[in-house]
Amino acid sequence: MKRSNFLNRSWIFASCIKDYFFKKDRVSKYPHTLIIETTNHCNLSCKMCFHKKMKRKKGFLSKKTMKILLNNLRNYKIPHVQLAFGGEPFLHPKILDYIKEFKKLDIKVEIFTNGLLVNKDISNKIIDLELDIINFSIDSTNNKTYSKIRRGGNLNIAFKNLKYLSKLKKQLKVKKPFIRLCVTKVKDNRLEIRNNLFKKKYGKYVDYIYYNYENNWIGSVNNEVIIGKRGVEERDRICLFPWLLMAITHDGKVVPCCCDYDINYQIGDIHKETLGQIRHIKRLRDIRQALIKRDYDSIRICKKCLWRKHNSPFKLLFNRIKSEIVDLIHLK
């Protein structure tokens, strides 16, 4: 990733933050981040996930939709893509080809995975492609709890793949991909987190450990979310997402937030409109205006969502700045 991309990404992020704090429903030309769903198929059935509730059709990001995406990214100079959303990205047979295409545009490419498919061959290839960030979702340090949370998974395989990628990076003396461990805080792993077991087991193999609160997925999943002193704060905040990002399904539908997994609040379709047009569309501006007024009840996807309670703009801002500093250190 070149320094010019770092500067462009930082400028766009600053513009989004400015629009947010000045409470504008009409925003800067580009979003900072595009969340792209390569597939909504998954190889697990995690206890805290929405996937078992998902009703929309399963599929894969097609070459046609990918071409439209690339044109939008090129035209609007969106600096950061996250390959995530409704499934396991490495299930897509063309995922490595797609990463390569994104990297040609000199943008930051990040991927979220449960790690089970990141075998030796995949590890070698993503290093060759200079993937920027890979997030391993591993929520326990022991097989029993892991199997209870990541149903259908195998901790031994996920940890083996994580270790191989980490050792390969050191062997080749490369800085990419930045390896992040993503841990979802649930009641099952509370003691492991409190006793710092994740750092003890995984710390030497990852660049950073991120602890994320369990979500209720806009009220559709009845998770036992920890509320109070050691969990989600009981206060409402203005969510930053409609200013900062947009999410795109495998078939090109656009939603304002990745929590809207069943496309209850579609704001556009990249087969019909450009991302620039969608970013300024009235329906998305209405969401921003409602959030500014803290009128959460008027937006179905925001009414019961817990993310606005524990993802404060200041927390997101701090994490993003920290991420950008890490990127700057990794620049050659």
Secondary structure, 3 states (H helix, E strand, C coil): CCHHHHHHHHHHHHHHHHHHHCCCCCCCCCCCEEEECCECCCCCCCCCCCHHHCCCCCCECCHHHHHHHHHHHHHHCCCEEEECCCCCHHHCCCHHHHHHHHHHCCCEEEEEECCCCCCHHHHHHHHHCCCCEEEEECCCCCHHHHHHHCCCCCHHHHHHHHHHHHHHHHHHCCCCCEEEEEEEECHHHHHHHHCCHHHHHHHHHCCEEEEEECCCCCCCCCCCCCECCCCECCCCCCCCHHHHEEEECCCCEEECCCCCCCCCCCCEECCCCCHHHHHCCHHHHHHHHHHHCCCHHHCHHHHCCCHHHHCCHHHHHHHHHHHHHHHHHHCC
